[in-house]
Amino acid sequence: MKISKKLINKEITLQQFIGYIKEGYRQFENIEIQDTGTMHNWDLSGIILEKCYLSLDFTGAIFTQAIFTGCNLKASIFQDTDLKFSQFTDCVLCSTDFKNANVEGLVFEGNYFHSTILSVSDLYRMVREE
């Protein structure tokens, strides 16, 4: 089993984040990506984001078996992404876009939109929204 590198407690740019991923980092804890941008069609399978703050466009990306825990993902875009067997737990998802995402086997618990806790049926509605 390959051990992935972990980055903790940093404020970084999107370009730095991309650089860390290219260097083999797959675990990020308490990371703030300070700018917005796109990561279309990236394979981010197995990535682990804990207590991270980011607002990125991941359209078409692959997040199979990814873990998002306690993240602020406001206004992030997950359109047409593969989220199969991933986990979203205790995340802020205000204005987050999941249109047409593959959510097969996804664990979705304790996430919220403003002060409302979201259910898995809310997620399914977000996937189908036009």
C-alpha positions in Angstrom: 0.0 0.0 0.0 1.4 3.4 -1.0 1.5 6.0 1.8 0.4 9.4 0.6 2.0 12.7 1.7 0.0 15.0 4.0 -0.1 18.8 4.1 -1.3 20.5 7.4 -2.1 24.1 8.4 -1.3 26.2 5.4 -2.8 29.0 3.3 -2.0 28.3 -0.3 -3.0 29.3 -3.8 -4.7 27.0 -6.3 -1.4 26.7 -8.2 0.4 25.6 -5.1 -2.4 23.1 -4.4 -2.0 21.6 -7.9 1.7 21.4 -7.3 1.3 19.5 -4.1 -1.1 17.1 -5.8 1.5 16.5 -8.6 4.1 15.8 -5.9 1.9 13.0 -4.5 0.1 14.7 -1.7 -3.4 13.2 -1.2 -4.1 14.3 2.4 -4.9 17.9 3.3 -5.8 19.1 6.8 -6.7 22.7 7.7 -5.8 24.0 4.3 -7.2 27.2 2.8 -7.0 27.7 -0.9 -7.0 31.5 -1.1 -8.2 31.9 -4.7 -10.8 30.4 -7.0 -10.2 28.5 -10.2 -10.8 25.3 -12.0 -9.6 21.7 -11.8 -11.8 20.3 -14.6 -11.4 16.6 -15.3 -8.7 15.9 -12.7 -8.4 12.5 -11.1 -8.5 13.1 -7.4 -9.6 9.6 -6.4 -8.9 8.9 -2.8 -8.0 12.4 -1.8 -8.7 13.3 1.9 -9.7 16.9 2.8 -10.2 17.6 6.5 -11.2 21.0 7.8 -10.3 22.6 4.5 -11.6 25.8 3.0 -11.9 26.0 -0.8 -14.2 27.2 -3.6 -13.2 25.6 -6.8 -14.8 24.3 -10.0 -14.2 20.6 -10.2 -16.5 19.9 -13.3 -15.9 16.4 -14.7 -13.3 15.5 -12.0 -13.0 12.0 -10.5 -13.4 11.8 -6.7 -14.0 8.0 -6.2 -13.4 7.1 -2.5 -12.6 10.7 -1.6 -13.2 12.0 1.9 -14.4 15.5 2.8 -14.7 16.1 6.5 -15.5 19.4 8.2 -14.8 21.4 5.0 -16.2 24.7 3.8 -17.0 24.0 0.2 -19.2 27.1 -0.4 -19.8 27.7 -4.1 -17.7 24.8 -5.2 -18.8 23.1 -8.4 -19.0 19.3 -8.6 -21.0 19.1 -11.9 -20.6 15.9 -13.8 -18.1 14.5 -11.2 -17.7 10.9 -10.2 -18.2 10.9 -6.4 -18.7 7.1 -6.2 -18.1 5.7 -2.7 -16.9 9.1 -1.4 -17.8 10.7 1.9 -19.1 14.2 2.8 -19.3 14.7 6.5 -20.0 17.9 8.5 -19.3 20.1 5.5 -20.7 23.6 4.6 -22.3 23.3 1.1 -23.9 26.6 0.6 -24.4 27.2 -3.2 -22.4 24.1 -4.0 -23.3 22.6 -7.3 -23.7 18.8 -7.7 -25.6 18.7 -10.9 -25.3 15.3 -12.7 -22.7 14.0 -10.3 -22.4 10.2 -9.8 -23.3 9.8 -6.1 -23.5 6.0 -6.1 -22.5 4.7 -2.6 -21.7 8.2 -1.3 -21.9 8.8 2.4 -23.6 12.1 3.2 -24.0 13.0 6.8 -24.2 16.2 8.9 -23.7 18.6 6.0 -25.4 21.9 6.0 -26.7 24.7 3.8 -26.8 27.9 6.0 -28.3 26.6 9.2 -30.2 23.7 7.6 -28.8 20.2 8.0 -29.0 18.4 4.6 -30.3 14.9 4.1 -29.3 12.5 1.4 -32.6 13.3 -0.4 -31.4 16.9 -0.5 -28.2 15.7 -2.2 -30.3 13.7 -4.8 -32.3 16.9 -5.5 -29.1 18.9 -6.0 -27.8 16.2 -8.5 -31.0 16.5 -10.5 -31.3 20.3 -10.5 -31.4 22.2 -13.8 
